[in-house]
């Protein structure tokens, strides 16, 4: 039993079809990098380097990235000077409060 119903499904199917056609039509407009000359490639790289050098450095999305780095390059973990039980309790309270559960 679907929660959308047949009319909603028909509408979504049409919208998906339209978007897919736009996507396929846009594929023809893409540049074939194999046909670029070396000077065109160098120009693209220079522009990209300039854009990236002026952009704010993005931190890693998670600590998993940092765990693969050598210890001196990892971000230090600063814990408050309290016992682990109090620290755990404060983290749980903070999580509940920020999630809006309580």
N, CA, C and O atoms as a GROMACS GRO file, in nm:
protein
  408
    1UNK      N    1   0.085  -0.118   0.000
    1UNK     CA    2   0.000   0.000   0.000
    1UNK      C    3   0.089   0.124   0.000
    1UNK      O    4   0.165   0.146   0.095
    2UNK      N    5   0.081   0.204  -0.104
    2UNK     CA    6   0.165   0.322  -0.119
    2UNK      C    7   0.104   0.440  -0.046
    2UNK      O    8  -0.018   0.458  -0.045
    3UNK      N    9   0.190   0.523   0.015
    3UNK     CA   10   0.142   0.644   0.081
    3UNK      C   11   0.127   0.757  -0.019
    3UNK      O   12   0.063   0.858   0.012
    4UNK      N   13   0.184   0.744  -0.138
    4UNK     CA   14   0.175   0.850  -0.238
    4UNK      C   15   0.048   0.844  -0.321
    4UNK      O   16  -0.013   0.947  -0.348
    5UNK      N   17   0.010   0.728  -0.361
    5UNK     CA   18  -0.107   0.714  -0.446
    5UNK      C   19  -0.068   0.721  -0.592
    5UNK      O   20   0.041   0.767  -0.626
    6UNK      N   21  -0.158   0.676  -0.680
    6UNK     CA   22  -0.124   0.666  -0.822
    6UNK      C   23  -0.100   0.801  -0.890
    6UNK      O   24  -0.014   0.809  -0.977
    7UNK      N   25  -0.174   0.906  -0.853
    7UNK     CA   26  -0.155   1.036  -0.917
    7UNK      C   27  -0.019   1.098  -0.879
    7UNK      O   28   0.049   1.155  -0.964
    8UNK      N   29   0.018   1.086  -0.753
    8UNK     CA   30   0.148   1.137  -0.709
    8UNK      C   31   0.260   1.063  -0.778
    8UNK      O   32   0.359   1.123  -0.820
    9UNK      N   33   0.245   0.933  -0.789
    9UNK     CA   34   0.347   0.852  -0.855
    9UNK      C   35   0.360   0.891  -1.001
    9UNK      O   36   0.471   0.901  -1.053
   10UNK      N   37   0.249   0.914  -1.068
   10UNK     CA   38   0.250   0.956  -1.208
   10UNK      C   39   0.320   1.091  -1.223
   10UNK      O   40   0.400   1.110  -1.315
   11UNK      N   41   0.291   1.186  -1.133
   11UNK     CA   42   0.353   1.317  -1.136
   11UNK      C   43   0.504   1.306  -1.114
   11UNK      O   44   0.582   1.365  -1.189
   12UNK      N   45   0.544   1.230  -1.013
   12UNK     CA   46   0.687   1.212  -0.985
   12UNK      C   47   0.757   1.146  -1.102
   12UNK      O   48   0.868   1.185  -1.138
   13UNK      N   49   0.694   1.046  -1.162
   13UNK     CA   50   0.753   0.977  -1.276
   13UNK      C   51   0.776   1.075  -1.391
   13UNK      O   52   0.880   1.070  -1.457
   14UNK      N   53   0.680   1.163  -1.416
   14UNK     CA   54   0.694   1.264  -1.522
   14UNK      C   55   0.807   1.361  -1.491
   14UNK      O   56   0.887   1.394  -1.578
   15UNK      N   57   0.814   1.407  -1.366
   15UNK     CA   58   0.920   1.500  -1.327
   15UNK      C   59   1.058   1.436  -1.340
   15UNK      O   60   1.152   1.500  -1.387
   16UNK      N   61   1.068   1.312  -1.298
   16UNK     CA   62   1.196   1.241  -1.310
   16UNK      C   63   1.232   1.226  -1.457
   16UNK      O   64   1.349   1.244  -1.494
   17UNK      N   65   1.136   1.194  -1.541
   17UNK     CA   66   1.161   1.181  -1.685
   17UNK      C   67   1.210   1.310  -1.746
   17UNK      O   68   1.303   1.310  -1.827
   18UNK      N   69   1.148   1.423  -1.708
   18UNK     CA   70   1.188   1.554  -1.760
   18UNK      C   71   1.331   1.586  -1.717
   18UNK      O   72   1.413   1.629  -1.798
   19UNK      N   73   1.359   1.565  -1.589
   19UNK     CA   74   1.495   1.593  -1.539
   19UNK      C   75   1.599   1.505  -1.605
   19UNK      O   76   1.709   1.551  -1.636
   20UNK      N   77   1.566   1.379  -1.628
   20UNK     CA   78   1.661   1.288  -1.692
   20UNK      C   79   1.688   1.332  -1.836
   20UNK      O   80   1.801   1.325  -1.882
   21UNK      N   81   1.584   1.376  -1.906
   21UNK     CA   82   1.602   1.425  -2.044
   21UNK      C   83   1.693   1.547  -2.044
   21UNK      O   84   1.782   1.558  -2.129
   22UNK      N   85   1.672   1.640  -1.950
   22UNK     CA   86   1.759   1.758  -1.940
   22UNK      C   87   1.904   1.716  -1.914
   22UNK      O   88   1.997   1.772  -1.971
   23UNK      N   89   1.920   1.617  -1.826
   23UNK     CA   90   2.054   1.567  -1.795
   23UNK      C   91   2.120   1.509  -1.919
   23UNK      O   92   2.235   1.540  -1.948
   24UNK      N   93   2.046   1.426  -1.993
   24UNK     CA   94   2.101   1.364  -2.114
   24UNK      C   95   2.133   1.470  -2.220
   24UNK      O   96   2.236   1.460  -2.287
   25UNK      N   97   2.046   1.571  -2.236
   25UNK     CA   98   2.071   1.677  -2.333
   25UNK      C   99   2.196   1.757  -2.295
   25UNK      O  100   2.270   1.801  -2.383
   26UNK      N  101   2.218   1.775  -2.168
   26UNK     CA  102   2.333   1.851  -2.119
   26UNK      C  103   2.463   1.773  -2.140
   26UNK      O  104   2.570   1.833  -2.150
   27UNK      N  105   2.456   1.641  -2.146
   27UNK     CA  106   2.575   1.560  -2.165
   27UNK      C  107   2.645   1.596  -2.296
   27UNK      O  108   2.767   1.592  -2.305
   28UNK      N  109   2.567   1.630  -2.398
   28UNK     CA  110   2.625   1.664  -2.527
   28UNK      C  111   2.705   1.793  -2.521
   28UNK      O  112   2.796   1.814  -2.601
   29UNK      N  113   2.673   1.880  -2.425
   29UNK     CA  114   2.741   2.009  -2.414
   29UNK      C  115   2.872   1.998  -2.338
   29UNK      O  116   2.948   2.094  -2.334
   30UNK      N  117   2.900   1.884  -2.278
   30UNK     CA  118   3.023   1.869  -2.200
   30UNK      C  119   3.145   1.869  -2.292
   30UNK      O  120   3.138   1.827  -2.408
   31UNK      N  121   3.256   1.916  -2.237
   31UNK     CA  122   3.380   1.923  -2.312
   31UNK      C  123   3.449   1.787  -2.308
   31UNK      O  124   3.458   1.724  -2.203
   32UNK      N  125   3.496   1.744  -2.422
   32UNK     CA  126   3.573   1.620  -2.429
   32UNK      C  127   3.718   1.656  -2.400
   32UNK      O  128   3.787   1.714  -2.484
   33UNK      N  129   3.765   1.621  -2.281
   33UNK     CA  130   3.899   1.659  -2.240
   33UNK      C  131   4.007   1.601  -2.330
   33UNK      O  132   4.118   1.654  -2.337
   34UNK      N  133   3.976   1.493  -2.399
   34UNK     CA  134   4.076   1.431  -2.487
   34UNK      C  135   4.106   1.518  -2.608
   34UNK      O  136   4.210   1.502  -2.672
   35UNK      N  137   4.015   1.611  -2.640
   35UNK     CA  138   4.034   1.698  -2.755
   35UNK      C  139   4.098   1.832  -2.718
   35UNK      O  140   4.121   1.916  -2.806
   36UNK      N  141   4.126   1.854  -2.591
   36UNK     CA  142   4.186   1.980  -2.548
   36UNK      C  143   4.335   1.982  -2.580
   36UNK      O  144   4.403   1.879  -2.573
   37UNK      N  145   4.385   2.099  -2.614
   37UNK     CA  146   4.529   2.114  -2.638
   37UNK      C  147   4.598   2.131  -2.503
   37UNK      O  148   4.533   2.157  -2.402
   38UNK      N  149   4.730   2.116  -2.503
   38UNK     CA  150   4.806   2.131  -2.378
   38UNK      C  151   4.791   2.270  -2.321
   38UNK      O  152   4.783   2.286  -2.199
   39UNK      N  153   4.787   2.372  -2.406
   39UNK     CA  154   4.773   2.510  -2.358
   39UNK      C  155   4.634   2.532  -2.294
   39UNK      O  156   4.623   2.604  -2.195
   40UNK      N  157   4.531   2.470  -2.350
   40UNK     CA  158   4.397   2.480  -2.290
   40UNK      C  159   4.393   2.411  -2.154
   40UNK      O  160   4.332   2.462  -2.060
   41UNK      N  161   4.458   2.297  -2.144
   41UNK     CA  162   4.464   2.225  -2.017
   41UNK      C  163   4.539   2.308  -1.914
   41UNK      O  164   4.495   2.320  -1.799
   42UNK      N  165   4.653   2.366  -1.953
   42UNK     CA  166   4.732   2.450  -1.862
   42UNK      C  167   4.650   2.570  -1.814
   42UNK      O  168   4.659   2.607  -1.697
   43UNK      N  169   4.573   2.630  -1.902
   43UNK     CA  170   4.489   2.745  -1.866
   43UNK      C  171   4.383   2.706  -1.763
   43UNK      O  172   4.359   2.778  -1.666
   44UNK      N  173   4.321   2.591  -1.785
   44UNK     CA  174   4.219   2.542  -1.690
   44UNK      C  175   4.282   2.517  -1.554
   44UNK      O  176   4.225   2.553  -1.451
   45UNK      N  177   4.399   2.455  -1.553
   45UNK     CA  178   4.468   2.425  -1.426
   45UNK      C  179   4.507   2.554  -1.355
   45UNK      O  180   4.490   2.566  -1.233
   46UNK      N  181   4.560   2.652  -1.429
   46UNK     CA  182   4.598   2.780  -1.368
   46UNK      C  183   4.479   2.849  -1.303
   46UNK      O  184   4.490   2.900  -1.192
   47UNK      N  185   4.366   2.851  -1.372
   47UNK     CA  186   4.245   2.912  -1.315
   47UNK      C  187   4.201   2.839  -1.189
   47UNK      O  188   4.162   2.901  -1.090
   48UNK      N  189   4.206   2.706  -1.194
   48UNK     CA  190   4.164   2.626  -1.079
   48UNK      C  191   4.257   2.649  -0.960
   48UNK      O  192   4.209   2.662  -0.847
   49UNK      N  193   4.387   2.655  -0.984
   49UNK     CA  194   4.483   2.680  -0.876
   49UNK      C  195   4.458   2.816  -0.814
   49UNK      O  196   4.463   2.831  -0.692
   50UNK      N  197   4.430   2.917  -0.897
   50UNK     CA  198   4.402   3.051  -0.847
   50UNK      C  199   4.276   3.052  -0.761
   50UNK      O  200   4.274   3.112  -0.653
   51UNK      N  201   4.171   2.987  -0.808
   51UNK     CA  202   4.046   2.981  -0.732
   51UNK      C  203   4.068   2.911  -0.599
   51UNK      O  204   4.021   2.958  -0.495
   52UNK      N  205   4.140   2.799  -0.601
   52UNK     CA  206   4.162   2.723  -0.478
   52UNK      C  207   4.254   2.795  -0.381
   52UNK      O  208   4.236   2.785  -0.259
   53UNK      N  209   4.352   2.869  -0.433
   53UNK     CA  210   4.443   2.941  -0.343
   53UNK      C  211   4.373   3.057  -0.272
   53UNK      O  212   4.414   3.097  -0.164
   54UNK      N  213   4.268   3.111  -0.334
   54UNK     CA  214   4.193   3.222  -0.273
   54UNK      C  215   4.077   3.173  -0.187
   54UNK      O  216   4.011   3.253  -0.121
   55UNK      N  217   4.051   3.043  -0.189
   55UNK     CA  218   3.939   2.987  -0.112
   55UNK      C  219   3.983   2.956   0.030
   55UNK      O  220   4.100   2.929   0.057
   56UNK      N  221   3.888   2.961   0.120
   56UNK     CA  222   3.912   2.925   0.259
   56UNK      C  223   3.941   2.775   0.267
   56UNK      O  224   3.872   2.695   0.203
   57UNK      N  225   4.041   2.738   0.345
   57UNK     CA  226   4.076   2.597   0.358
   57UNK      C  227   3.963   2.524   0.431
   57UNK      O  228   3.915   2.568   0.535
   58UNK      N  229   3.921   2.413   0.375
   58UNK     CA  230   3.810   2.336   0.432
   58UNK      C  231   3.864   2.231   0.528
   58UNK      O  232   3.951   2.153   0.491
   59UNK      N  233   3.814   2.229   0.651
   59UNK     CA  234   3.858   2.125   0.745
   59UNK      C  235   3.802   1.990   0.704
   59UNK      O  236   3.704   1.982   0.630
   60UNK      N  237   3.863   1.882   0.753
   60UNK     CA  238   3.809   1.749   0.722
   60UNK      C  239   3.667   1.735   0.774
   60UNK      O  240   3.630   1.798   0.873
   61UNK      N  241   3.588   1.650   0.707
   61UNK     CA  242   3.449   1.630   0.747
   61UNK      C  243   3.437   1.552   0.877
   61UNK      O  244   3.338   1.565   0.948
   62UNK      N  245   3.535   1.470   0.908
   62UNK     CA  246   3.524   1.391   1.031
   62UNK      C  247   3.662   1.365   1.089
   62UNK      O  248   3.764   1.390   1.025
   63UNK      N  249   3.664   1.314   1.210
   63UNK     CA  250   3.789   1.280   1.277
   63UNK      C  251   3.852   1.154   1.220
   63UNK      O  252   3.968   1.125   1.248
   64UNK      N  253   3.777   1.078   1.141
   64UNK     CA  254   3.831   0.957   1.081
   64UNK      C  255   3.952   0.992   0.994
   64UNK      O  256   4.051   0.920   0.991
   65UNK      N  257   3.942   1.104   0.923
   65UNK     CA  258   4.054   1.150   0.840
   65UNK      C  259   4.178   1.172   0.926
   65UNK      O  260   4.289   1.133   0.888
   66UNK      N  261   4.159   1.233   1.042
   66UNK     CA  262   4.273   1.265   1.129
   66UNK      C  263   4.336   1.142   1.193
   66UNK      O  264   4.455   1.142   1.222
   67UNK      N  265   4.258   1.038   1.215
   67UNK     CA  266   4.313   0.919   1.279
   67UNK      C  267   4.415   0.849   1.191
   67UNK      O  268   4.496   0.772   1.240
   68UNK      N  269   4.412   0.874   1.061
   68UNK     CA  270   4.509   0.816   0.970
   68UNK      C  271   4.638   0.895   0.963
   68UNK      O  272   4.734   0.851   0.899
   69UNK      N  273   4.642   1.010   1.027
   69UNK     CA  274   4.762   1.094   1.024
   69UNK      C  275   4.854   1.059   1.140
   69UNK      O  276   4.809   1.006   1.241
   70UNK      N  277   4.984   1.087   1.126
   70UNK     CA  278   5.076   1.065   1.237
   70UNK      C  279   5.037   1.150   1.358
   70UNK      O  280   4.979   1.258   1.341
   71UNK      N  281   5.067   1.105   1.476
   71UNK     CA  282   5.026   1.171   1.600
   71UNK      C  283   5.060   1.321   1.605
   71UNK      O  284   4.976   1.399   1.648
   72UNK      N  285   5.180   1.364   1.563
   72UNK     CA  286   5.209   1.508   1.572
   72UNK      C  287   5.120   1.596   1.482
   72UNK      O  288   5.106   1.715   1.508
   73UNK      N  289   5.061   1.538   1.378
   73UNK     CA  290   4.977   1.616   1.288
   73UNK      C  291   4.829   1.614   1.325
   73UNK      O  292   4.749   1.684   1.264
   74UNK      N  293   4.793   1.535   1.423
   74UNK     CA  294   4.652   1.526   1.462
   74UNK      C  295   4.612   1.647   1.545
   74UNK      O  296   4.694   1.709   1.612
   75UNK      N  297   4.486   1.679   1.539
   75UNK     CA  298   4.431   1.787   1.620
   75UNK      C  299   4.430   1.739   1.766
   75UNK      O  300   4.381   1.630   1.795
   76UNK      N  301   4.484   1.819   1.855
   76UNK     CA  302   4.485   1.775   1.995
   76UNK      C  303   4.344   1.771   2.054
   76UNK      O  304   4.260   1.856   2.024
   77UNK      N  305   4.318   1.672   2.136
   77UNK     CA  306   4.189   1.660   2.204
   77UNK      C  307   4.206   1.723   2.342
   77UNK      O  308   4.285   1.674   2.424
   78UNK      N  309   4.133   1.829   2.367
   78UNK     CA  310   4.142   1.900   2.493
   78UNK      C  311   4.022   1.862   2.579
   78UNK      O  312   3.908   1.892   2.545
   79UNK      N  313   4.050   1.795   2.688
   79UNK     CA  314   3.943   1.754   2.779
   79UNK      C  315   3.944   1.845   2.900
   79UNK      O  316   4.050   1.884   2.948
   80UNK      N  317   3.826   1.880   2.950
   80UNK     CA  318   3.821   1.960   3.073
   80UNK      C  319   3.877   1.880   3.190
   80UNK      O  320   3.876   1.756   3.189
   81UNK      N  321   3.925   1.950   3.288
   81UNK     CA  322   3.987   1.885   3.404
   81UNK      C  323   3.879   1.838   3.501
   81UNK      O  324   3.852   1.905   3.601
   82UNK      N  325   3.817   1.724   3.471
   82UNK     CA  326   3.716   1.666   3.559
   82UNK      C  327   3.720   1.515   3.541
   82UNK      O  328   3.789   1.462   3.454
   83UNK      N  329   3.643   1.445   3.625
   83UNK     CA  330   3.648   1.299   3.614
   83UNK      C  331   3.565   1.252   3.495
   83UNK      O  332   3.474   1.322   3.451
   84UNK      N  333   3.595   1.134   3.442
   84UNK     CA  334   3.526   1.085   3.322
   84UNK      C  335   3.375   1.073   3.336
   84UNK      O  336   3.302   1.095   3.239
   85UNK      N  337   3.327   1.038   3.454
   85UNK     CA  338   3.183   1.026   3.476
   85UNK      C  339   3.111   1.159   3.458
   85UNK      O  340   3.005   1.165   3.395
   86UNK      N  341   3.169   1.264   3.513
   86UNK     CA  342   3.111   1.398   3.498
   86UNK      C  343   3.116   1.443   3.352
   86UNK      O  344   3.022   1.504   3.301
   87UNK      N  345   3.226   1.412   3.285
   87UNK     CA  346   3.241   1.450   3.145
   87UNK      C  347   3.136   1.380   3.059
   87UNK      O  348   3.075   1.442   2.972
   88UNK      N  349   3.117   1.250   3.083
   88UNK     CA  350   3.017   1.173   3.008
   88UNK      C  351   2.877   1.229   3.032
   88UNK      O  352   2.800   1.246   2.938
   89UNK      N  353   2.845   1.256   3.158
   89UNK     CA  354   2.714   1.310   3.194
   89UNK      C  355   2.690   1.444   3.127
   89UNK      O  356   2.581   1.470   3.076
   90UNK      N  357   2.792   1.531   3.126
   90UNK     CA  358   2.774   1.662   3.064
   90UNK      C  359   2.756   1.650   2.912
   90UNK      O  360   2.679   1.725   2.853
   91UNK      N  361   2.826   1.555   2.850
   91UNK     CA  362   2.809   1.535   2.706
   91UNK      C  363   2.668   1.483   2.674
   91UNK      O  364   2.607   1.527   2.576
   92UNK      N  365   2.617   1.391   2.754
   92UNK     CA  366   2.483   1.338   2.733
   92UNK      C  367   2.380   1.450   2.750
   92UNK      O  368   2.289   1.464   2.668
   93UNK      N  369   2.393   1.529   2.855
   93UNK     CA  370   2.300   1.640   2.877
   93UNK      C  371   2.304   1.740   2.762
   93UNK      O  372   2.201   1.787   2.715
   94UNK      N  373   2.425   1.772   2.717
   94UNK     CA  374   2.441   1.867   2.606
   94UNK      C  375   2.377   1.811   2.478
   94UNK      O  376   2.313   1.884   2.403
   95UNK      N  377   2.396   1.683   2.454
   95UNK     CA  378   2.338   1.621   2.335
   95UNK      C  379   2.185   1.620   2.339
   95UNK      O  380   2.120   1.649   2.239
   96UNK      N  381   2.130   1.588   2.452
   96UNK     CA  382   1.984   1.586   2.468
   96UNK      C  383   1.927   1.727   2.451
   96UNK      O  384   1.825   1.746   2.384
   97UNK      N  385   1.993   1.825   2.512
   97UNK     CA  386   1.946   1.962   2.501
   97UNK      C  387   1.953   2.013   2.359
   97UNK      O  388   1.858   2.074   2.310
   98UNK      N  389   2.066   1.989   2.290
   98UNK     CA  390   2.080   2.041   2.154
   98UNK      C  391   1.993   1.968   2.054
   98UNK      O  392   1.961   2.024   1.949
   99UNK      N  393   1.953   1.844   2.083
   99UNK     CA  394   1.866   1.770   1.991
   99UNK      C  395   1.720   1.809   2.005
   99UNK      O  396   1.639   1.779   1.918
  100UNK      N  397   1.687   1.876   2.115
  100UNK     CA  398   1.550   1.919   2.136
  100UNK      C  399   1.462   1.811   2.195
  100UNK      O  400   1.340   1.827   2.200
  101UNK      N  401   1.520   1.700   2.239
  101UNK     CA  402   1.443   1.591   2.297
  101UNK      C  403   1.385   1.633   2.432
  101UNK      O  404   1.272   1.599   2.466
  102UNK      N  405   1.466   1.707   2.510
  102UNK     CA  406   1.420   1.747   2.644
  102UNK      C  407   1.379   1.892   2.645
  102UNK      O  408   1.338   1.944   2.749
   0.00000   0.00000   0.00000
